[in-house]
């Protein structure tokens, strides 16, 4: 590896969706507990604690104890600036996430997907098959 700053290490810390959500939650300037950050990230408390440890080791967070509570915050203005810069690039590039399922409600009810039926109606049809026939169906065997 070349000498100089290890941007790949920092990028990998920020690049995880749960950690990115935690960092974004801290952009408001208020320190938050691990439980609050777990909710923001949509992960369990043990998973959040693991992510927070990595962010602490990477120098992106600070930890302040107040009574029995521990509050996490961004390590400084450089970290906040980095998050703002990454957010700006992400907004300029546009969304790349694909939401599961169609947006149109009618398409969720019934549609054709490649070589098979899909949607709520297809699931209802599969559920109505006799048990012996359902067991032979390729989708039911997954």
Order of alpha helices (4+ residues) and beta strands (2+ residues): alpha-alpha-alpha-alpha-beta-beta-alpha-alpha-beta-beta-alpha-alpha
